[in-house]
Amino acid sequence: MKHSAIAAGVLLSTMGFSGTAHAEDDALITALKDGTPMVNMRLRYEEVDIEGVEDKGQALTLRTRLGYQSAKLHGFDVMGEFEDTRIVGQVDNYTPEQAGYPVIADPEVTELNRAAIRYTGSDALEGLVATYGRQRIIYDNARFVGNVGWRQDEQTFDGTKLDYGVGDFKLSAAYLTQVNGITPGFDANVTNNLFNASWTGAPGGSLTAYGYLLETDNVPDSDNDTWGLRYAGAFDLDAFKLLLTLEGAQQEVEAGDTEYYFAELGAEMAGVTVKLAQEVLGSDDGVVAFQTPLATKHAFNGWADLFLATPADGLEDTFVTVGGKLAGFKLAAIYHDFKSNEGSTDYGTEMDLLVARPIGKHYTVGLKYADYSADDFGADTSKYWAWGELKF
């Protein structure tokens, strides 16, 4: 991040913040005083039980984020945020903290989570937002690019991102030099080019086209190029709201080409939403399968995380989601049926349950459960979470 610091210094000096102009000094002080502190704390207990592993994994961790977002000055603002994850009460029976236990991907870590300079345009460049530095990037539903917000150490990116919106159209492009993963071992130097263009004037919803061109530095044959198209819409009918999402993508890697398909049909009525969907991550003759290395993977293919990497024979995930609110509680139940895309292997099934409730504007508590029943892939796995979060 030394390049970000240098850029900040050059920016301030070229704008005249040298102490010689009182008006600029006053403007700078005002921008700093009118800034916003950021505080986020999440205490979470996670338990993992895997058939064949003698001991359960247990983790009680507290994630704290402290940051600051300045007000705008000549179209610019700056932000910085530190992140710290600590084990509470010596509840650390999990890998990587102790070998021999199931993996829980929340190690103790202290790091600079985000640090960026942003320019939000002027009258001549209305609609332009340019961000440079360490930042959070989420495209669409985070299936291909996301921040993995469920883990205590979120995923962020070093690089430059340009966004431009006019009317119903929005264009976004990013050039990334580093991925800061959910554990220090997942960090990587990269040369990634991301493109995402959306049109919200499509009938019923939005149409998005994207291209994600990924390469890990100093790793031979690591190119991963994905091009796709996504439609997400909602139609108000007399008795209910009809929900429809369709998506398809093509991925090219050194070992072969694969496809991605997603179709979801749902209905929302009286505060209850029911959806039936199928997601297909294809396989090229069982040699290589469709992968999503920058995704928020925990949100897809079951919360038990058996399919963070797509098996070589691919994956077909057919699932039903039922969700709604009751007495202020958010409720969700999801049932998955997993099969291979190549061949006819029954991987297994999974039931996921969620209960969460906001308390006022700044607090949230929740319970979450995942139960994977293995057929021909992995082992029976159950996971349980309980958490409380403060955010302002």
C-alpha positions as CSV (number, residue, x, y, z in Angstrom):
1,M,0.0,0.0,0.0
2,K,3.0,2.4,-0.1
3,H,1.9,3.5,-3.6
4,S,-1.5,4.7,-2.1
5,A,0.4,6.7,0.6
6,I,2.6,8.3,-2.1
7,A,-0.5,9.1,-4.2
8,A,-2.2,10.7,-1.2
9,G,0.8,12.9,-0.5
10,V,1.0,14.0,-4.2
11,L,-2.7,14.7,-4.2
12,L,-2.6,16.9,-1.1
13,S,0.4,18.8,-2.2
14,T,-0.9,19.5,-5.7
15,M,-4.2,20.8,-4.2
16,G,-2.2,23.4,-2.3
17,F,-2.4,21.8,1.2
18,S,1.1,23.1,2.2
19,G,0.0,25.4,4.9
20,T,0.4,28.6,2.8
21,A,-3.2,29.1,1.9
22,H,-5.5,29.6,4.9
23,A,-8.7,29.0,2.8
24,E,-7.4,25.6,1.7
25,D,-6.3,24.8,5.3
26,D,-9.8,25.6,6.6
27,A,-11.3,23.5,3.8
28,L,-9.1,20.6,4.7
29,I,-9.9,20.8,8.4
30,T,-13.6,21.0,7.6
31,A,-13.4,17.9,5.4
32,L,-11.7,16.1,8.3
33,K,-14.0,17.3,11.0
34,D,-17.1,16.4,8.9
35,G,-15.8,12.9,8.2
36,T,-17.5,9.7,9.6
37,P,-15.9,7.2,11.9
38,M,-16.7,3.6,11.2
39,V,-17.0,0.9,13.8
40,N,-18.0,-2.8,13.3
41,M,-17.7,-5.5,16.0
42,R,-18.9,-9.1,15.5
43,L,-18.7,-11.8,18.2
44,R,-19.3,-15.2,16.8
45,Y,-19.3,-18.8,17.9
46,E,-18.8,-21.5,15.2
47,E,-19.0,-25.3,15.7
48,V,-18.1,-27.9,13.1
49,D,-18.8,-31.6,13.3
50,I,-17.4,-33.9,10.5
51,E,-18.1,-37.6,10.3
52,G,-14.8,-39.4,10.7
53,V,-13.1,-36.6,12.6
54,E,-12.9,-37.4,16.2
55,D,-13.1,-33.9,17.7
56,K,-15.5,-31.1,16.8
57,G,-14.1,-27.7,15.7
58,Q,-15.0,-24.8,18.0
59,A,-14.1,-21.2,17.6
60,L,-15.2,-18.1,19.5
61,T,-13.8,-15.0,17.8
62,L,-14.3,-11.2,18.0
63,R,-13.8,-9.3,14.8
64,T,-13.3,-5.5,15.2
65,R,-13.1,-3.0,12.4
66,L,-12.2,0.6,13.1
67,G,-12.1,3.1,10.3
68,Y,-12.6,6.7,9.1
69,Q,-14.2,8.2,6.0
70,S,-13.5,11.9,5.3
71,A,-15.9,14.3,3.8
72,K,-15.4,15.5,0.2
73,L,-12.9,18.1,-0.7
74,H,-12.7,19.2,-4.3
75,G,-14.4,16.0,-5.3
76,F,-11.9,13.8,-3.3
77,D,-12.3,11.8,-0.1
78,V,-10.1,9.3,1.7
79,M,-10.9,6.4,4.0
80,G,-8.9,3.9,6.0
81,E,-10.0,0.9,8.1
82,F,-8.1,-1.6,10.3
83,E,-9.4,-5.0,11.1
84,D,-8.5,-7.3,14.0
85,T,-9.8,-10.8,14.8
86,R,-9.1,-12.2,18.3
87,I,-9.9,-15.6,19.9
88,V,-12.1,-15.1,23.0
89,G,-11.9,-17.3,26.1
90,Q,-9.3,-19.7,24.6
91,V,-12.1,-21.3,22.5
92,D,-9.7,-22.2,19.7
93,N,-10.1,-25.9,18.9
94,Y,-9.9,-25.5,15.2
95,T,-7.4,-25.5,12.3
96,P,-5.4,-23.4,11.6
97,E,-5.1,-22.5,15.4
98,Q,-4.7,-26.2,16.4
99,A,-3.9,-29.1,14.1
100,G,-6.1,-32.1,14.0
101,Y,-9.4,-30.2,14.3
102,P,-11.8,-29.2,11.5
103,V,-11.0,-26.1,9.6
104,I,-12.7,-22.8,10.6
105,A,-11.4,-20.0,8.4
106,D,-11.3,-17.3,11.1
107,P,-7.6,-17.2,12.3
108,E,-6.3,-14.4,14.5
109,V,-5.1,-11.6,12.3
110,T,-4.6,-7.8,12.4
111,E,-4.3,-6.0,9.2
112,L,-5.1,-2.9,7.1
113,N,-8.4,-3.9,5.7
114,R,-9.1,-0.9,3.4
115,A,-7.3,2.3,2.5
116,A,-8.4,4.3,-0.6
117,I,-8.6,7.6,-2.3
118,R,-11.8,8.3,-4.1
119,Y,-12.8,11.0,-6.7
120,T,-16.5,11.5,-7.3
121,G,-16.4,13.7,-10.3
122,S,-17.3,17.3,-11.1
123,D,-19.9,19.1,-13.3
124,A,-17.8,18.1,-16.3
125,L,-17.5,14.5,-15.2
126,E,-20.8,13.9,-13.5
127,G,-21.5,10.3,-12.8
128,L,-17.8,9.3,-12.6
129,V,-16.4,7.6,-9.5
130,A,-12.7,6.7,-9.4
131,T,-11.2,4.7,-6.5
132,Y,-7.6,3.9,-5.9
133,G,-6.1,1.7,-3.1
134,R,-7.3,-1.2,-1.0
135,Q,-11.0,-1.5,-1.4
136,R,-14.1,-3.7,-1.1
137,I,-15.6,-4.7,-4.5
138,I,-18.9,-6.6,-5.0
139,Y,-20.4,-7.1,-8.4
140,D,-24.0,-8.2,-8.8
141,N,-24.8,-11.0,-6.3
142,A,-21.1,-11.6,-5.5
143,R,-21.1,-14.9,-7.4
144,F,-18.0,-13.9,-9.3
145,V,-16.5,-11.0,-7.4
146,G,-17.3,-10.4,-3.7
147,N,-15.9,-9.6,-0.3
148,V,-16.7,-12.9,1.5
149,G,-18.4,-10.9,4.2
150,W,-19.4,-13.9,6.2
151,R,-15.9,-14.6,7.3
152,Q,-14.3,-12.5,10.1
153,D,-11.5,-11.4,7.8
154,E,-13.2,-10.2,4.7
155,Q,-11.7,-10.3,1.2
156,T,-10.5,-6.9,-0.3
157,F,-8.6,-5.9,-3.4
158,D,-5.7,-3.6,-4.2
159,G,-6.1,-1.6,-7.4
160,T,-8.0,1.0,-9.3
161,K,-11.7,1.0,-10.0
162,L,-13.7,3.3,-12.3
163,D,-17.5,3.6,-12.2
164,Y,-19.6,5.6,-14.5
165,G,-23.3,5.9,-14.5
166,V,-25.7,7.8,-16.7
167,G,-29.5,7.2,-16.8
168,D,-30.2,3.5,-16.7
169,F,-26.7,2.5,-17.7
170,K,-23.7,1.8,-15.4
171,L,-20.2,0.9,-16.4
172,S,-17.5,-0.4,-14.1
173,A,-13.9,-1.5,-14.7
174,A,-11.2,-2.5,-12.3
175,Y,-7.5,-3.3,-12.5
176,L,-6.3,-5.3,-9.5
177,T,-2.8,-6.0,-8.4
178,Q,-3.4,-8.0,-5.2
179,V,-6.2,-10.1,-3.7
180,N,-6.3,-10.0,0.2
181,G,-8.0,-13.2,1.0
182,I,-10.0,-14.4,4.0
183,T,-6.8,-15.8,5.6
184,P,-3.2,-14.6,5.1
185,G,-2.5,-17.7,3.1
186,F,-5.1,-16.7,0.5
187,D,-3.4,-13.5,-0.4
188,A,-2.1,-13.3,-4.0
189,N,-0.3,-10.9,-6.3
190,V,-2.4,-10.8,-9.5
191,T,-3.0,-9.1,-12.8
192,N,-6.8,-9.0,-13.0
193,N,-9.0,-6.9,-15.3
194,L,-12.7,-6.7,-14.3
195,F,-15.5,-5.3,-16.5
196,N,-19.2,-5.0,-15.6
197,A,-21.9,-3.2,-17.5
198,S,-25.6,-3.0,-16.4
199,W,-28.8,-1.6,-17.8
200,T,-31.7,-1.2,-15.3
201,G,-34.2,-0.3,-18.1
202,A,-34.7,-4.0,-19.1
203,P,-38.3,-5.2,-18.8
204,G,-38.9,-6.0,-15.2
205,G,-35.4,-5.5,-14.0
206,S,-31.8,-5.3,-15.0
207,L,-29.5,-6.8,-17.6
208,T,-25.8,-7.2,-16.9
209,A,-22.8,-8.1,-19.1
210,Y,-19.5,-8.9,-17.5
211,G,-15.9,-10.1,-18.2
212,Y,-13.5,-11.1,-15.5
213,L,-9.9,-11.7,-16.8
214,L,-7.8,-13.2,-14.0
215,E,-4.1,-14.1,-13.8
216,T,-2.0,-14.9,-10.7
217,D,1.5,-13.5,-11.0
218,N,4.4,-16.0,-11.2
219,V,2.0,-18.9,-11.5
220,P,2.2,-20.5,-15.0
221,D,-1.0,-21.1,-17.0
222,S,-3.1,-19.4,-14.3
223,D,-5.2,-17.4,-16.8
224,N,-9.0,-17.6,-16.0
225,D,-11.2,-15.6,-18.4
226,T,-14.9,-15.5,-17.8
227,W,-17.6,-13.8,-19.9
228,G,-21.2,-13.8,-19.0
229,L,-24.7,-12.3,-19.2
230,R,-27.2,-12.0,-16.3
231,Y,-30.9,-10.9,-16.1
232,A,-32.7,-10.3,-12.8
233,G,-36.3,-9.2,-12.8
234,A,-39.5,-8.9,-10.7
235,F,-43.0,-8.5,-12.0
236,D,-45.9,-7.3,-9.9
237,L,-49.0,-9.4,-10.6
238,D,-52.4,-9.1,-9.0
239,A,-51.9,-11.7,-6.3
240,F,-48.1,-11.9,-6.0
241,K,-44.7,-10.7,-7.3
242,L,-43.0,-13.0,-9.8
243,L,-39.2,-13.3,-9.6
244,L,-37.0,-14.4,-12.4
245,T,-33.2,-14.7,-12.7
246,L,-31.3,-16.1,-15.7
247,E,-27.6,-16.2,-16.2
248,G,-25.0,-17.8,-18.4
249,A,-21.2,-17.6,-18.7
250,Q,-18.3,-19.1,-20.5
251,Q,-14.9,-19.7,-18.9
252,E,-11.6,-20.3,-20.6
253,V,-8.5,-21.7,-18.8
254,E,-5.4,-23.5,-20.0
255,A,-6.8,-27.0,-19.5
256,G,-10.2,-26.4,-21.2
257,D,-13.4,-24.4,-21.6
258,T,-16.4,-24.7,-19.3
259,E,-19.9,-23.2,-18.9
260,Y,-22.0,-21.7,-16.1
261,Y,-25.8,-21.6,-16.1
262,F,-28.2,-20.3,-13.5
263,A,-32.0,-20.2,-13.5
264,E,-34.3,-19.2,-10.7
265,L,-38.1,-18.8,-10.6
266,G,-39.8,-17.5,-7.5
267,A,-42.9,-15.8,-6.0
268,E,-43.3,-13.3,-3.2
269,M,-46.7,-13.1,-1.5
270,A,-47.8,-11.9,2.0
271,G,-44.2,-11.3,3.0
272,V,-43.1,-14.9,2.2
273,T,-40.7,-15.7,-0.7
274,V,-40.4,-19.1,-2.3
275,K,-37.8,-19.8,-5.0
276,L,-36.8,-22.8,-7.1
277,A,-33.4,-22.6,-8.7
278,Q,-30.6,-24.6,-10.4
279,E,-27.0,-23.6,-10.7
280,V,-24.7,-25.5,-13.0
281,L,-20.9,-25.2,-12.9
282,G,-19.8,-27.2,-15.9
283,S,-17.0,-29.7,-16.5
284,D,-14.8,-30.3,-19.6
285,D,-14.7,-34.1,-19.7
286,G,-13.9,-34.4,-16.0
287,V,-10.5,-32.7,-16.6
288,V,-11.4,-29.1,-15.4
289,A,-14.5,-27.5,-13.9
290,F,-15.9,-24.0,-13.8
291,Q,-14.3,-22.1,-10.9
292,T,-15.1,-18.7,-9.2
293,P,-11.9,-17.7,-7.4
294,L,-12.9,-14.2,-6.4
295,A,-16.5,-15.0,-5.4
296,T,-18.2,-14.8,-2.0
297,K,-18.3,-18.6,-2.1
298,H,-19.9,-19.3,1.3
299,A,-23.2,-17.7,0.0
300,F,-23.5,-20.4,-2.7
301,N,-23.8,-24.2,-2.9
302,G,-24.6,-24.7,0.8
303,W,-23.3,-23.1,3.9
304,A,-21.5,-26.2,5.0
305,D,-18.8,-25.1,2.4
306,L,-18.3,-28.6,0.8
307,F,-18.1,-27.0,-2.7
308,L,-15.8,-24.0,-2.3
309,A,-13.8,-25.5,-5.1
310,T,-15.9,-27.1,-7.9
311,P,-15.1,-30.9,-8.3
312,A,-13.5,-31.9,-11.5
313,D,-16.8,-33.5,-12.7
314,G,-18.6,-30.2,-12.2
315,L,-21.6,-29.4,-10.0
316,E,-25.3,-29.2,-10.5
317,D,-27.0,-27.6,-7.5
318,T,-30.8,-27.8,-7.5
319,F,-32.3,-25.9,-4.5
320,V,-35.5,-24.5,-3.0
321,T,-35.4,-21.4,-0.8
322,V,-38.2,-20.3,1.6
323,G,-37.8,-17.0,3.4
324,G,-39.7,-14.2,5.2
325,K,-40.1,-12.2,8.3
326,L,-42.0,-13.0,11.5
327,A,-42.2,-10.7,14.5
328,G,-39.1,-8.8,13.4
329,F,-37.1,-12.0,12.8
330,K,-35.6,-12.8,9.4
331,L,-36.2,-16.5,8.6
332,A,-34.8,-18.6,5.8
333,A,-34.6,-22.3,4.9
334,I,-32.8,-23.8,1.9
335,Y,-32.7,-27.3,0.7
336,H,-29.9,-28.4,-1.8
337,D,-29.6,-31.5,-4.0
338,F,-26.0,-31.8,-5.4
339,K,-25.1,-33.8,-8.4
340,S,-22.1,-34.0,-10.8
341,N,-22.3,-32.3,-14.2
342,E,-20.2,-34.9,-15.9
343,G,-21.5,-38.4,-15.3
344,S,-24.3,-39.2,-12.9
345,T,-22.8,-39.0,-9.4
346,D,-25.0,-38.0,-6.5
347,Y,-22.8,-35.9,-4.3
348,G,-25.3,-35.3,-1.4
349,T,-28.0,-33.1,0.0
350,E,-28.0,-30.2,2.5
351,M,-30.4,-28.3,4.7
352,D,-29.6,-24.7,5.7
353,L,-31.5,-22.7,8.3
354,L,-31.2,-19.1,9.4
355,V,-32.8,-16.9,12.1
356,A,-31.6,-13.3,12.5
357,R,-33.0,-10.2,14.1
358,P,-31.9,-6.5,14.0
359,I,-32.1,-4.7,17.4
360,G,-32.5,-1.0,16.8
361,K,-30.3,0.5,14.1
362,H,-26.9,-0.7,15.1
363,Y,-27.3,-4.3,16.5
364,T,-28.0,-7.7,15.0
365,V,-28.1,-11.2,16.5
366,G,-28.5,-14.5,14.7
367,L,-28.4,-18.3,14.6
368,K,-27.4,-20.3,11.5
369,Y,-27.2,-24.0,10.8
370,A,-26.0,-26.2,7.9
371,D,-26.3,-30.0,7.7
372,Y,-24.7,-31.8,4.7
373,S,-25.6,-35.5,4.1
374,A,-23.0,-37.1,1.9
375,D,-23.7,-39.7,-0.8
376,D,-20.7,-40.0,-3.0
377,F,-18.8,-36.8,-2.1
378,G,-17.2,-35.7,1.1
379,A,-18.4,-36.6,4.6
380,D,-21.5,-35.8,6.6
381,T,-20.9,-32.3,8.0
382,S,-22.9,-30.1,10.3
383,K,-22.1,-26.5,11.2
384,Y,-23.6,-24.2,13.7
385,W,-23.2,-20.4,14.3
386,A,-24.4,-17.9,16.9
387,W,-23.4,-14.3,16.6
388,G,-24.0,-10.7,17.7
389,E,-22.9,-7.6,15.7
390,L,-22.6,-3.9,16.3
391,K,-22.2,-1.6,13.4
392,F,-22.3,2.2,12.9
